[in-house]
Amino acid sequence: MTNALPGISANGALRAYQAVERGALPGDTAGQAADAGGGDGDFSALLGRALEGVVNTSQQAEGQAVAAISGHGDLTHVVTAVSRAQLALQTTVAVRDRVLQAYQDIIKMPI
């Protein structure tokens, strides 16, 4: 089995997932940050918190756009918020595609 992402080992990916579960941010020098999600370690809960973040980002972008339309917002804040929402959505779609591909690969495995 070959590594689909060159330069990323299985152990490195595992450490990254564990760091995210603890609430650590990428590039966090301490390796740990405050756990905002309860720390139950359940993968479905981790995905649920991530999706809540995507929804919150989209709602913030909508709020910025409404404020700009009503004359109380700054165009720079609107563009930044919309860009963040777009990136969050693209990331969500990429993760979904990877999960589906992994599921299909598992289904194709001989027993």
Secondary structure, 3 states (H helix, E strand, C coil): CCCCCCCCCHHHHHHHHHHHHHCCCCCCCCCCCCCCCCCCCCHHHHHHHHHHHHHHHHHHHHHHHHHHHCCCCCHHHHHHHHHHHHHHHHHHHHHHHHHHHHHHHHHHCCC
